[in-house]
Amino acid sequence: DFLGGGYAVLTAAEREAVRLAARREGLLLDPVYTGKAMAGLLGLIRRGEIGPDEKVLFWHTGGVPALFAYAAGLLD
């Protein structure tokens, strides 16, 4: 459900996830891997598959340098 447009293809859901993580938590995610993972996590929460009382660990594995390659698609 959360593969997006494919490897390194930035979708609206991934763009939203990267922006939300940066604005709300100061967490810099790349749109190739961690942005897709956050988009999937947000999707599961919105579908009710992860409840408000459940604990979730989001393991950020890096990839921040890739963020700069996608700056034009992420900035307002």
PQR file with spaces between the fields and no chain letter, atoms N, CA, C, O and H, PARSE charges and radii, in Angstrom:
ATOM       1  N    ASP     1       0.801   -1.214    0.000 -0.4000 1.5000
ATOM       2  CA   ASP     1       0.000    0.000    0.000 -0.0000 2.0000
ATOM       3  C    ASP     1       0.839    1.272    0.000  0.5500 1.7000
ATOM       4  O    ASP     1       0.353    2.330   -0.401 -0.5500 1.4000
ATOM       5  N    PHE     2       2.076    1.188    0.438 -0.4000 1.5000
ATOM       6  CA   PHE     2       2.852    2.411    0.645 -0.0000 2.0000
ATOM       7  C    PHE     2       4.135    2.460   -0.171  0.5500 1.7000
ATOM       8  O    PHE     2       5.125    3.045    0.269 -0.5500 1.4000
ATOM       9  H    PHE     2       2.471    0.329    0.764  0.4000 1.0000
ATOM      10  N    LEU     3       4.131    1.863   -1.334 -0.4000 1.5000
ATOM      11  CA   LEU     3       5.318    1.904   -2.185 -0.0000 2.0000
ATOM      12  C    LEU     3       5.465    3.237   -2.903  0.5500 1.7000
ATOM      13  O    LEU     3       6.556    3.576   -3.363 -0.5500 1.4000
ATOM      14  H    LEU     3       3.327    1.388   -1.692  0.4000 1.0000
ATOM      15  N    GLY     4       4.394    3.985   -3.001 -0.4000 1.5000
ATOM      16  CA   GLY     4       4.461    5.266   -3.688 -0.0000 2.0000
ATOM      17  C    GLY     4       4.649    5.071   -5.179  0.5500 1.7000
ATOM      18  O    GLY     4       4.197    4.083   -5.757 -0.5500 1.4000
ATOM      19  H    GLY     4       3.509    3.709   -2.628  0.4000 1.0000
ATOM      20  N    GLY     5       5.326    6.031   -5.789 -0.4000 1.5000
ATOM      21  CA   GLY     5       5.529    5.983   -7.227 -0.0000 2.0000
ATOM      22  C    GLY     5       6.727    5.161   -7.646  0.5500 1.7000
ATOM      23  O    GLY     5       7.015    5.057   -8.838 -0.5500 1.4000
ATOM      24  H    GLY     5       5.694    6.834   -5.319  0.4000 1.0000
ATOM      25  N    GLY     6       7.434    4.572   -6.689 -0.4000 1.5000
ATOM      26  CA   GLY     6       8.629    3.792   -6.983 -0.0000 2.0000
ATOM      27  C    GLY     6       9.850    4.405   -6.334  0.5500 1.7000
ATOM      28  O    GLY     6       9.763    5.420   -5.643 -0.5500 1.4000
ATOM      29  H    GLY     6       7.200    4.657   -5.721  0.4000 1.0000
ATOM      30  N    TYR     7      10.986    3.779   -6.565 -0.4000 1.5000
ATOM      31  CA   TYR     7      12.232    4.231   -5.954 -0.0000 2.0000
ATOM      32  C    TYR     7      12.544    5.667   -6.362  0.5500 1.7000
ATOM      33  O    TYR     7      12.596    5.992   -7.549 -0.5500 1.4000
ATOM      34  H    TYR     7      11.057    2.955   -7.126  0.4000 1.0000
ATOM      35  N    ALA     8      12.748    6.513   -5.372 -0.4000 1.5000
ATOM      36  CA   ALA     8      13.158    7.914   -5.560 -0.0000 2.0000
ATOM      37  C    ALA     8      12.129    8.761   -6.298  0.5500 1.7000
ATOM      38  O    ALA     8      12.463    9.842   -6.783 -0.5500 1.4000
ATOM      39  H    ALA     8      12.705    6.250   -4.408  0.4000 1.0000
ATOM      40  N    VAL     9      10.883    8.296   -6.396 -0.4000 1.5000
ATOM      41  CA   VAL     9       9.813    9.087   -6.990 -0.0000 2.0000
ATOM      42  C    VAL     9       9.013    9.698   -5.848  0.5500 1.7000
ATOM      43  O    VAL     9       8.406    8.979   -5.053 -0.5500 1.4000
ATOM      44  H    VAL     9      10.611    7.417   -6.002  0.4000 1.0000
ATOM      45  N    LEU    10       9.013   11.002   -5.768 -0.4000 1.5000
ATOM      46  CA   LEU    10       8.375   11.723   -4.676 -0.0000 2.0000
ATOM      47  C    LEU    10       6.880   11.864   -4.937  0.5500 1.7000
ATOM      48  O    LEU    10       6.472   12.452   -5.939 -0.5500 1.4000
ATOM      49  H    LEU    10       9.506   11.586   -6.414  0.4000 1.0000
ATOM      50  N    THR    11       6.064   11.321   -4.033 -0.4000 1.5000
ATOM      51  CA   THR    11       4.611   11.432   -4.144 -0.0000 2.0000
ATOM      52  C    THR    11       4.109   12.508   -3.192  0.5500 1.7000
ATOM      53  O    THR    11       4.862   13.005   -2.355 -0.5500 1.4000
ATOM      54  H    THR    11       6.395   10.843   -3.219  0.4000 1.0000
ATOM      55  N    ALA    12       2.842   12.862   -3.321 -0.4000 1.5000
ATOM      56  CA   ALA    12       2.243   13.862   -2.435 -0.0000 2.0000
ATOM      57  C    ALA    12       2.268   13.381   -0.984  0.5500 1.7000
ATOM      58  O    ALA    12       2.514   14.177   -0.078 -0.5500 1.4000
ATOM      59  H    ALA    12       2.231   12.458   -4.001  0.4000 1.0000
ATOM      60  N    ALA    13       2.018   12.092   -0.754 -0.4000 1.5000
ATOM      61  CA   ALA    13       2.017   11.553    0.615 -0.0000 2.0000
ATOM      62  C    ALA    13       3.412   11.633    1.233  0.5500 1.7000
ATOM      63  O    ALA    13       3.553   11.951    2.414 -0.5500 1.4000
ATOM      64  H    ALA    13       1.818   11.446   -1.491  0.4000 1.0000
ATOM      65  N    GLU    14       4.430   11.347    0.445 -0.4000 1.5000
ATOM      66  CA   GLU    14       5.807   11.417    0.955 -0.0000 2.0000
ATOM      67  C    GLU    14       6.219   12.859    1.194  0.5500 1.7000
ATOM      68  O    GLU    14       6.886   13.164    2.183 -0.5500 1.4000
ATOM      69  H    GLU    14       4.316   11.088   -0.515  0.4000 1.0000
ATOM      70  N    ARG    15       5.828   13.739    0.298 -0.4000 1.5000
ATOM      71  CA   ARG    15       6.117   15.166    0.462 -0.0000 2.0000
ATOM      72  C    ARG    15       5.486   15.668    1.765  0.5500 1.7000
ATOM      73  O    ARG    15       6.127   16.380    2.538 -0.5500 1.4000
ATOM      74  H    ARG    15       5.287   13.492   -0.506  0.4000 1.0000
ATOM      75  N    GLU    16       4.232   15.294    1.998 -0.4000 1.5000
ATOM      76  CA   GLU    16       3.549   15.695    3.229 -0.0000 2.0000
ATOM      77  C    GLU    16       4.264   15.137    4.457  0.5500 1.7000
ATOM      78  O    GLU    16       4.443   15.851    5.443 -0.5500 1.4000
ATOM      79  H    GLU    16       3.712   14.716    1.370  0.4000 1.0000
ATOM      80  N    ALA    17       4.672   13.879    4.409 -0.4000 1.5000
ATOM      81  CA   ALA    17       5.336   13.242    5.548 -0.0000 2.0000
ATOM      82  C    ALA    17       6.662   13.914    5.871  0.5500 1.7000
ATOM      83  O    ALA    17       6.964   14.155    7.040 -0.5500 1.4000
ATOM      84  H    ALA    17       4.527   13.298    3.608  0.4000 1.0000
ATOM      85  N    VAL    18       7.456   14.220    4.852 -0.4000 1.5000
ATOM      86  CA   VAL    18       8.752   14.878    5.057 -0.0000 2.0000
ATOM      87  C    VAL    18       8.546   16.264    5.653  0.5500 1.7000
ATOM      88  O    VAL    18       9.244   16.651    6.590 -0.5500 1.4000
ATOM      89  H    VAL    18       7.211   14.024    3.902  0.4000 1.0000
ATOM      90  N    ARG    19       7.596   17.004    5.116 -0.4000 1.5000
ATOM      91  CA   ARG    19       7.311   18.356    5.631 -0.0000 2.0000
ATOM      92  C    ARG    19       6.778   18.308    7.059  0.5500 1.7000
ATOM      93  O    ARG    19       7.203   19.091    7.908 -0.5500 1.4000
ATOM      94  H    ARG    19       7.028   16.690    4.355  0.4000 1.0000
ATOM      95  N    LEU    20       5.857   17.401    7.324 -0.4000 1.5000
ATOM      96  CA   LEU    20       5.266   17.295    8.658 -0.0000 2.0000
ATOM      97  C    LEU    20       6.316   16.946    9.709  0.5500 1.7000
ATOM      98  O    LEU    20       6.344   17.551   10.781 -0.5500 1.4000
ATOM      99  H    LEU    20       5.512   16.765    6.634  0.4000 1.0000
ATOM     100  N    ALA    21       7.169   15.987    9.412 -0.4000 1.5000
ATOM     101  CA   ALA    21       8.217   15.588   10.356 -0.0000 2.0000
ATOM     102  C    ALA    21       9.169   16.748   10.633  0.5500 1.7000
ATOM     103  O    ALA    21       9.593   16.947   11.772 -0.5500 1.4000
ATOM     104  H    ALA    21       7.147   15.496    8.541  0.4000 1.0000
ATOM     105  N    ALA    22       9.503   17.508    9.603 -0.4000 1.5000
ATOM     106  CA   ALA    22      10.410   18.648    9.779 -0.0000 2.0000
ATOM     107  C    ALA    22       9.752   19.761   10.581  0.5500 1.7000
ATOM     108  O    ALA    22      10.362   20.314   11.497 -0.5500 1.4000
ATOM     109  H    ALA    22       9.159   17.346    8.678  0.4000 1.0000
ATOM     110  N    ARG    23       8.531   20.084   10.247 -0.4000 1.5000
ATOM     111  CA   ARG    23       7.844   21.201   10.911 -0.0000 2.0000
ATOM     112  C    ARG    23       7.438   20.889   12.344  0.5500 1.7000
ATOM     113  O    ARG    23       7.572   21.736   13.227 -0.5500 1.4000
ATOM     114  H    ARG    23       8.036   19.635    9.503  0.4000 1.0000
ATOM     115  N    ARG    24       6.947   19.690   12.578 -0.4000 1.5000
ATOM     116  CA   ARG    24       6.418   19.349   13.909 -0.0000 2.0000
ATOM     117  C    ARG    24       7.473   18.844   14.869  0.5500 1.7000
ATOM     118  O    ARG    24       7.395   19.107   16.069 -0.5500 1.4000
ATOM     119  H    ARG    24       6.838   19.001   11.860  0.4000 1.0000
ATOM     120  N    GLU    25       8.469   18.115   14.355 -0.4000 1.5000
ATOM     121  CA   GLU    25       9.433   17.449   15.229 -0.0000 2.0000
ATOM     122  C    GLU    25      10.886   17.839   14.980  0.5500 1.7000
ATOM     123  O    GLU    25      11.768   17.426   15.732 -0.5500 1.4000
ATOM     124  H    GLU    25       8.532   17.901   13.380  0.4000 1.0000
ATOM     125  N    GLY    26      11.150   18.626   13.938 -0.4000 1.5000
ATOM     126  CA   GLY    26      12.533   18.958   13.601 -0.0000 2.0000
ATOM     127  C    GLY    26      13.303   17.755   13.084  0.5500 1.7000
ATOM     128  O    GLY    26      14.531   17.711   13.163 -0.5500 1.4000
ATOM     129  H    GLY    26      10.433   18.961   13.327  0.4000 1.0000
ATOM     130  N    LEU    27      12.586   16.794   12.562 -0.4000 1.5000
ATOM     131  CA   LEU    27      13.162   15.545   12.074 -0.0000 2.0000
ATOM     132  C    LEU    27      13.324   15.633   10.557  0.5500 1.7000
ATOM     133  O    LEU    27      12.343   15.788    9.830 -0.5500 1.4000
ATOM     134  H    LEU    27      11.588   16.829   12.498  0.4000 1.0000
ATOM     135  N    LEU    28      14.561   15.534   10.090 -0.4000 1.5000
ATOM     136  CA   LEU    28      14.830   15.621    8.657 -0.0000 2.0000
ATOM     137  C    LEU    28      14.830   14.225    8.042  0.5500 1.7000
ATOM     138  O    LEU    28      15.649   13.376    8.392 -0.5500 1.4000
ATOM     139  H    LEU    28      15.358   15.408   10.681  0.4000 1.0000
ATOM     140  N    LEU    29      13.907   14.009    7.133 -0.4000 1.5000
ATOM     141  CA   LEU    29      13.763   12.721    6.457 -0.0000 2.0000
ATOM     142  C    LEU    29      14.073   12.888    4.984  0.5500 1.7000
ATOM     143  O    LEU    29      13.815   13.943    4.405 -0.5500 1.4000
ATOM     144  H    LEU    29      13.241   14.699    6.849  0.4000 1.0000
ATOM     145  N    ASP    30      14.623   11.854    4.379 -0.4000 1.5000
ATOM     146  CA   ASP    30      14.838   11.895    2.939 -0.0000 2.0000
ATOM     147  C    ASP    30      13.622   11.283    2.255  0.5500 1.7000
ATOM     148  O    ASP    30      12.970   10.413    2.832 -0.5500 1.4000
ATOM     149  H    ASP    30      14.832   10.996    4.850  0.4000 1.0000
ATOM     150  N    PRO    31      13.305   11.717    1.044 -0.5600 1.5000
ATOM     151  CA   PRO    31      12.125   11.201    0.365  0.2800 2.0000
ATOM     152  C    PRO    31      12.308    9.830   -0.269  0.5500 1.7000
ATOM     153  O    PRO    31      11.347    9.273   -0.799 -0.5500 1.4000
ATOM     154  N    VAL    32      13.509    9.271   -0.232 -0.4000 1.5000
ATOM     155  CA   VAL    32      13.741    7.980   -0.865 -0.0000 2.0000
ATOM     156  C    VAL    32      13.342    6.831    0.063  0.5500 1.7000
ATOM     157  O    VAL    32      12.616    5.928   -0.353 -0.5500 1.4000
ATOM     158  H    VAL    32      14.291    9.724    0.199  0.4000 1.0000
ATOM     159  N    TYR    33      13.801    6.856    1.299 -0.4000 1.5000
ATOM     160  CA   TYR    33      13.508    5.758    2.228 -0.0000 2.0000
ATOM     161  C    TYR    33      12.698    6.212    3.440  0.5500 1.7000
ATOM     162  O    TYR    33      11.562    5.775    3.627 -0.5500 1.4000
ATOM     163  H    TYR    33      14.391    7.590    1.637  0.4000 1.0000
ATOM     164  N    THR    34      13.276    7.087    4.261 -0.4000 1.5000
ATOM     165  CA   THR    34      12.608    7.431    5.519 -0.0000 2.0000
ATOM     166  C    THR    34      11.338    8.237    5.293  0.5500 1.7000
ATOM     167  O    THR    34      10.399    8.140    6.083 -0.5500 1.4000
ATOM     168  H    THR    34      14.198    7.443    4.109  0.4000 1.0000
ATOM     169  N    GLY    35      11.292    9.025    4.234 -0.4000 1.5000
ATOM     170  CA   GLY    35      10.060    9.742    3.913 -0.0000 2.0000
ATOM     171  C    GLY    35       8.943    8.787    3.530  0.5500 1.7000
ATOM     172  O    GLY    35       7.790    8.986    3.913 -0.5500 1.4000
ATOM     173  H    GLY    35      12.054    9.103    3.592  0.4000 1.0000
ATOM     174  N    LYS    36       9.284    7.748    2.773 -0.4000 1.5000
ATOM     175  CA   LYS    36       8.289    6.727    2.422 -0.0000 2.0000
ATOM     176  C    LYS    36       7.827    5.977    3.671  0.5500 1.7000
ATOM     177  O    LYS    36       6.644    5.671    3.821 -0.5500 1.4000
ATOM     178  H    LYS    36      10.221    7.587    2.463  0.4000 1.0000
ATOM     179  N    ALA    37       8.774    5.687    4.563 -0.4000 1.5000
ATOM     180  CA   ALA    37       8.419    4.983    5.798 -0.0000 2.0000
ATOM     181  C    ALA    37       7.481    5.828    6.653  0.5500 1.7000
ATOM     182  O    ALA    37       6.509    5.309    7.203 -0.5500 1.4000
ATOM     183  H    ALA    37       9.735    5.936    4.440  0.4000 1.0000
ATOM     184  N    MET    38       7.764    7.131    6.770 -0.4000 1.5000
ATOM     185  CA   MET    38       6.893    8.011    7.552 -0.0000 2.0000
ATOM     186  C    MET    38       5.531    8.147    6.887  0.5500 1.7000
ATOM     187  O    MET    38       4.512    8.184    7.577 -0.5500 1.4000
ATOM     188  H    MET    38       8.554    7.553    6.323  0.4000 1.0000
ATOM     189  N    ALA    39       5.495    8.223    5.570 -0.4000 1.5000
ATOM     190  CA   ALA    39       4.213    8.286    4.865 -0.0000 2.0000
ATOM     191  C    ALA    39       3.394    7.026    5.149  0.5500 1.7000
ATOM     192  O    ALA    39       2.181    7.105    5.343 -0.5500 1.4000
ATOM     193  H    ALA    39       6.323    8.193    5.010  0.4000 1.0000
ATOM     194  N    GLY    40       4.047    5.873    5.174 -0.4000 1.5000
ATOM     195  CA   GLY    40       3.362    4.627    5.512 -0.0000 2.0000
ATOM     196  C    GLY    40       2.854    4.625    6.939  0.5500 1.7000
ATOM     197  O    GLY    40       1.734    4.188    7.202 -0.5500 1.4000
ATOM     198  H    GLY    40       5.033    5.808    5.017  0.4000 1.0000
ATOM     199  N    LEU    41       3.670    5.111    7.861 -0.4000 1.5000
ATOM     200  CA   LEU    41       3.262    5.189    9.267 -0.0000 2.0000
ATOM     201  C    LEU    41       2.046    6.100    9.421  0.5500 1.7000
ATOM     202  O    LEU    41       1.085    5.745   10.104 -0.5500 1.4000
ATOM     203  H    LEU    41       4.580    5.466    7.647  0.4000 1.0000
ATOM     204  N    LEU    42       2.085    7.264    8.793 -0.4000 1.5000
ATOM     205  CA   LEU    42       0.941    8.178    8.855 -0.0000 2.0000
ATOM     206  C    LEU    42      -0.302    7.543    8.238  0.5500 1.7000
ATOM     207  O    LEU    42      -1.409    7.719    8.748 -0.5500 1.4000
ATOM     208  H    LEU    42       2.866    7.553    8.238  0.4000 1.0000
ATOM     209  N    GLY    43      -0.122    6.808    7.147 -0.4000 1.5000
ATOM     210  CA   GLY    43      -1.251    6.123    6.522 -0.0000 2.0000
ATOM     211  C    GLY    43      -1.877    5.087    7.438  0.5500 1.7000
ATOM     212  O    GLY    43      -3.101    4.977    7.507 -0.5500 1.4000
ATOM     213  H    GLY    43       0.777    6.665    6.733  0.4000 1.0000
ATOM     214  N    LEU    44      -1.050    4.327    8.141 -0.4000 1.5000
ATOM     215  CA   LEU    44      -1.567    3.324    9.081 -0.0000 2.0000
ATOM     216  C    LEU    44      -2.315    3.976   10.235  0.5500 1.7000
ATOM     217  O    LEU    44      -3.338    3.463   10.688 -0.5500 1.4000
ATOM     218  H    LEU    44      -0.056    4.416    8.084  0.4000 1.0000
ATOM     219  N    ILE    45      -1.808    5.101   10.706 -0.4000 1.5000
ATOM     220  CA   ILE    45      -2.486    5.832   11.779 -0.0000 2.0000
ATOM     221  C    ILE    45      -3.832    6.345   11.286  0.5500 1.7000
ATOM     222  O    ILE    45      -4.842    6.208   11.977 -0.5500 1.4000
ATOM     223  H    ILE    45      -0.977    5.518   10.338  0.4000 1.0000
ATOM     224  N    ARG    46      -3.850    6.924   10.117 -0.4000 1.5000
ATOM     225  CA   ARG    46      -5.094    7.485    9.571 -0.0000 2.0000
ATOM     226  C    ARG    46      -6.141    6.414    9.287  0.5500 1.7000
ATOM     227  O    ARG    46      -7.341    6.672    9.388 -0.5500 1.4000
ATOM     228  H    ARG    46      -3.030    7.036    9.556  0.4000 1.0000
ATOM     229  N    ARG    47      -5.691    5.222    8.936 -0.4000 1.5000
ATOM     230  CA   ARG    47      -6.632    4.116    8.696 -0.0000 2.0000
ATOM     231  C    ARG    47      -7.081    3.446    9.988  0.5500 1.7000
ATOM     232  O    ARG    47      -7.937    2.562    9.964 -0.5500 1.4000
ATOM     233  H    ARG    47      -4.717    5.013    8.855  0.4000 1.0000
ATOM     234  N    GLY    48      -6.511    3.860   11.109 -0.4000 1.5000
ATOM     235  CA   GLY    48      -6.894    3.288   12.393 -0.0000 2.0000
ATOM     236  C    GLY    48      -6.188    1.991   12.726  0.5500 1.7000
ATOM     237  O    GLY    48      -6.546    1.329   13.700 -0.5500 1.4000
ATOM     238  H    GLY    48      -5.816    4.579   11.128  0.4000 1.0000
ATOM     239  N    GLU    49      -5.188    1.611   11.937 -0.4000 1.5000
ATOM     240  CA   GLU    49      -4.462    0.376   12.206 -0.0000 2.0000
ATOM     241  C    GLU    49      -3.455    0.542   13.339  0.5500 1.7000
ATOM     242  O    GLU    49      -3.005   -0.441   13.927 -0.5500 1.4000
ATOM     243  H    GLU    49      -4.897    2.149   11.146  0.4000 1.0000
ATOM     244  N    ILE    50      -3.108    1.774   13.639 -0.4000 1.5000
ATOM     245  CA   ILE    50      -2.295    2.101   14.815 -0.0000 2.0000
ATOM     246  C    ILE    50      -3.129    3.070   15.631  0.5500 1.7000
ATOM     247  O    ILE    50      -3.444    4.169   15.174 -0.5500 1.4000
ATOM     248  H    ILE    50      -3.473    2.573   13.161  0.4000 1.0000
ATOM     249  N    GLY    51      -3.483    2.661   16.834 -0.4000 1.5000
ATOM     250  CA   GLY    51      -4.356    3.453   17.681 -0.0000 2.0000
ATOM     251  C    GLY    51      -3.623    4.542   18.447  0.5500 1.7000
ATOM     252  O    GLY    51      -2.395    4.532   18.530 -0.5500 1.4000
ATOM     253  H    GLY    51      -3.227    1.768   17.205  0.4000 1.0000
ATOM     254  N    PRO    52      -4.376    5.481   19.005 -0.5600 1.5000
ATOM     255  CA   PRO    52      -3.775    6.606   19.728  0.2800 2.0000
ATOM     256  C    PRO    52      -3.029    6.202   20.995  0.5500 1.7000
ATOM     257  O    PRO    52      -2.168    6.949   21.459 -0.5500 1.4000
ATOM     258  N    ASP    53      -3.336    5.047   21.561 -0.4000 1.5000
ATOM     259  CA   ASP    53      -2.669    4.600   22.787 -0.0000 2.0000
ATOM     260  C    ASP    53      -1.525    3.626   22.522  0.5500 1.7000
ATOM     261  O    ASP    53      -0.882    3.157   23.462 -0.5500 1.4000
ATOM     262  H    ASP    53      -4.036    4.440   21.184  0.4000 1.0000
ATOM     263  N    GLU    54      -1.268    3.322   21.264 -0.4000 1.5000
ATOM     264  CA   GLU    54      -0.195    2.380   20.934 -0.0000 2.0000
ATOM     265  C    GLU    54       1.143    3.101   20.849  0.5500 1.7000
ATOM     266  O    GLU    54       1.223    4.258   20.438 -0.5500 1.4000
ATOM     267  H    GLU    54      -1.790    3.703   20.501  0.4000 1.0000
ATOM     268  N    LYS    55       2.190    2.388   21.250 -0.4000 1.5000
ATOM     269  CA   LYS    55       3.543    2.927   21.165 -0.0000 2.0000
ATOM     270  C    LYS    55       4.167    2.490   19.848  0.5500 1.7000
ATOM     271  O    LYS    55       4.038    1.338   19.432 -0.5500 1.4000
ATOM     272  H    LYS    55       2.125    1.447   21.585  0.4000 1.0000
ATOM     273  N    VAL    56       4.843    3.430   19.203 -0.4000 1.5000
ATOM     274  CA   VAL    56       5.482    3.165   17.917 -0.0000 2.0000
ATOM     275  C    VAL    56       6.912    3.681   17.974  0.5500 1.7000
ATOM     276  O    VAL    56       7.161    4.782   18.467 -0.5500 1.4000
ATOM     277  H    VAL    56       4.948    4.365   19.540  0.4000 1.0000
ATOM     278  N    LEU    57       7.834    2.899   17.478 -0.4000 1.5000
ATOM     279  CA   LEU    57       9.222    3.331   17.337 -0.0000 2.0000
ATOM     280  C    LEU    57       9.479    3.570   15.856  0.5500 1.7000
ATOM     281  O    LEU    57       9.363    2.653   15.043 -0.5500 1.4000
ATOM     282  H    LEU    57       7.632    2.006   17.077  0.4000 1.0000
ATOM     283  N    PHE    58       9.829    4.805   15.507 -0.4000 1.5000
ATOM     284  CA   PHE    58      10.217    5.121   14.134 -0.0000 2.0000
ATOM     285  C    PHE    58      11.732    5.180   14.118  0.5500 1.7000
ATOM     286  O    PHE    58      12.327    6.081   14.709 -0.5500 1.4000
ATOM     287  H    PHE    58       9.924    5.550   16.167  0.4000 1.0000
ATOM     288  N    TRP    59      12.345    4.246   13.461 -0.4000 1.5000
ATOM     289  CA   TRP    59      13.800    4.113   13.451 -0.0000 2.0000
ATOM     290  C    TRP    59      14.346    4.869   12.239  0.5500 1.7000
ATOM     291  O    TRP    59      14.236    4.407   11.103 -0.5500 1.4000
ATOM     292  H    TRP    59      11.861    3.515   12.981  0.4000 1.0000
ATOM     293  N    HIS    60      14.929    6.024   12.498 -0.4000 1.5000
ATOM     294  CA   HIS    60      15.481    6.876   11.437 -0.0000 2.0000
ATOM     295  C    HIS    60      16.892    6.389   11.119  0.5500 1.7000
ATOM     296  O    HIS    60      17.791    6.481   11.955 -0.5500 1.4000
ATOM     297  H    HIS    60      15.018    6.398   13.421  0.4000 1.0000
ATOM     298  N    THR    61      17.078    5.876    9.917 -0.4000 1.5000
ATOM     299  CA   THR    61      18.351    5.250    9.550 -0.0000 2.0000
ATOM     300  C    THR    61      19.293    6.174    8.791  0.5500 1.7000
ATOM     301  O    THR    61      20.350    5.737    8.337 -0.5500 1.4000
ATOM     302  H    THR    61      16.348    5.801    9.238  0.4000 1.0000
ATOM     303  N    GLY    62      18.935    7.413    8.649 -0.4000 1.5000
ATOM     304  CA   GLY    62      19.814    8.350    7.945 -0.0000 2.0000
ATOM     305  C    GLY    62      19.264    8.730    6.597  0.5500 1.7000
ATOM     306  O    GLY    62      18.049    8.753    6.396 -0.5500 1.4000
ATOM     307  H    GLY    62      18.076    7.768    9.018  0.4000 1.0000
ATOM     308  N    GLY    63      20.151    9.029    5.674 -0.4000 1.5000
ATOM     309  CA   GLY    63      19.727    9.394    4.335 -0.0000 2.0000
ATOM     310  C    GLY    63      19.498   10.876    4.132  0.5500 1.7000
ATOM     311  O    GLY    63      19.021   11.289    3.075 -0.5500 1.4000
ATOM     312  H    GLY    63      21.137    9.010    5.837  0.4000 1.0000
ATOM     313  N    VAL    64      19.830   11.684    5.129 -0.4000 1.5000
ATOM     314  CA   VAL    64      19.573   13.118    5.024 -0.0000 2.0000
ATOM     315  C    VAL    64      20.247   13.758    3.809  0.5500 1.7000
ATOM     316  O    VAL    64      19.646   14.656    3.219 -0.5500 1.4000
ATOM     317  H    VAL    64      20.217   11.349    5.988  0.4000 1.0000
ATOM     318  N    PRO    65      21.457   13.357    3.394 -0.5600 1.5000
ATOM     319  CA   PRO    65      22.038   13.990    2.203  0.2800 2.0000
ATOM     320  C    PRO    65      21.140   13.904    0.968  0.5500 1.7000
ATOM     321  O    PRO    65      21.180   14.796    0.120 -0.5500 1.4000
ATOM     322  N    ALA    66      20.343   12.866    0.854 -0.4000 1.5000
ATOM     323  CA   ALA    66      19.431   12.740   -0.290 -0.0000 2.0000
ATOM     324  C    ALA    66      18.347   13.808   -0.260  0.5500 1.7000
ATOM     325  O    ALA    66      17.764   14.133   -1.294 -0.5500 1.4000
ATOM     326  H    ALA    66      20.311   12.142    1.543  0.4000 1.0000
ATOM     327  N    LEU    67      18.077   14.351    0.915 -0.4000 1.5000
ATOM     328  CA   LEU    67      17.055   15.386    1.056 -0.0000 2.0000
ATOM     329  C    LEU    67      17.350   16.576    0.149  0.5500 1.7000
ATOM     330  O    LEU    67      16.435   17.142   -0.449 -0.5500 1.4000
ATOM     331  H    LEU    67      18.551   14.087    1.755  0.4000 1.0000
ATOM     332  N    PHE    68      18.609   16.953    0.044 -0.4000 1.5000
ATOM     333  CA   PHE    68      18.982   18.136   -0.725 -0.0000 2.0000
ATOM     334  C    PHE    68      18.777   17.951   -2.227  0.5500 1.7000
ATOM     335  O    PHE    68      18.571   18.930   -2.945 -0.5500 1.4000
ATOM     336  H    PHE    68      19.352   16.492    0.530  0.4000 1.0000
ATOM     337  N    ALA    69      18.828   16.742   -2.699 -0.4000 1.5000
ATOM     338  CA   ALA    69      18.579   16.480   -4.115 -0.0000 2.0000
ATOM     339  C    ALA    69      17.116   16.716   -4.484  0.5500 1.7000
ATOM     340  O    ALA    69      16.789   16.899   -5.657 -0.5500 1.4000
ATOM     341  H    ALA    69      18.995   15.946   -2.117  0.4000 1.0000
ATOM     342  N    TYR    70      16.234   16.711   -3.478 -0.4000 1.5000
ATOM     343  CA   TYR    70      14.798   16.866   -3.700 -0.0000 2.0000
ATOM     344  C    TYR    70      14.273   18.196   -3.179  0.5500 1.7000
ATOM     345  O    TYR    70      13.061   18.361   -3.040 -0.5500 1.4000
ATOM     346  H    TYR    70      16.499   16.563   -2.525  0.4000 1.0000
ATOM     347  N    ALA    71      15.145   19.137   -2.892 -0.4000 1.5000
ATOM     348  CA   ALA    71      14.749   20.407   -2.280 -0.0000 2.0000
ATOM     349  C    ALA    71      13.661   21.122   -3.080  0.5500 1.7000
ATOM     350  O    ALA    71      12.706   21.631   -2.492 -0.5500 1.4000
ATOM     351  H    ALA    71      16.129   19.003   -3.006  0.4000 1.0000
ATOM     352  N    ALA    72      13.782   21.169   -4.381 -0.4000 1.5000
ATOM     353  CA   ALA    72      12.802   21.880   -5.205 -0.0000 2.0000
ATOM     354  C    ALA    72      11.403   21.286   -5.070  0.5500 1.7000
ATOM     355  O    ALA    72      10.419   22.024   -5.123 -0.5500 1.4000
ATOM     356  H    ALA    72      14.558   20.755   -4.858  0.4000 1.0000
ATOM     357  N    GLY    73      11.297   19.990   -4.899 -0.4000 1.5000
ATOM     358  CA   GLY    73       9.997   19.345   -4.771 -0.0000 2.0000
ATOM     359  C    GLY    73       9.421   19.389   -3.373  0.5500 1.7000
ATOM     360  O    GLY    73       8.265   19.020   -3.162 -0.5500 1.4000
ATOM     361  H    GLY    73      12.097   19.391   -4.856  0.4000 1.0000
ATOM     362  N    LEU    74      10.220   19.839   -2.409 -0.4000 1.5000
ATOM     363  CA   LEU    74       9.770   19.853   -1.020 -0.0000 2.0000
ATOM     364  C    LEU    74       9.476   21.245   -0.484  0.5500 1.7000
ATOM     365  O    LEU    74       8.695   21.397    0.455 -0.5500 1.4000
ATOM     366  H    LEU    74      11.159   20.138   -2.580  0.4000 1.0000
ATOM     367  N    LEU    75      10.090   22.248   -1.067 -0.4000 1.5000
ATOM     368  CA   LEU    75       9.921   23.609   -0.567 -0.0000 2.0000
ATOM     369  C    LEU    75       8.646   24.225   -1.102  0.5500 1.7000
ATOM     370  O    LEU    75       8.261   23.995   -2.248 -0.5500 1.4000
ATOM     371  H    LEU    75      10.724   22.124   -1.829  0.4000 1.0000
ATOM     372  N    ASP    76       8.002   25.003   -0.269 -0.4000 1.5000
ATOM     373  CA   ASP    76       6.780   25.719   -0.687 -0.0000 2.0000
ATOM     374  C    ASP    76       7.121   26.895   -1.569  0.5500 1.7000
ATOM     375  O    ASP    76       6.226   27.612   -2.016 -0.5500 1.4000
ATOM     376  H    ASP    76       8.315   25.190    0.662  0.4000 1.0000
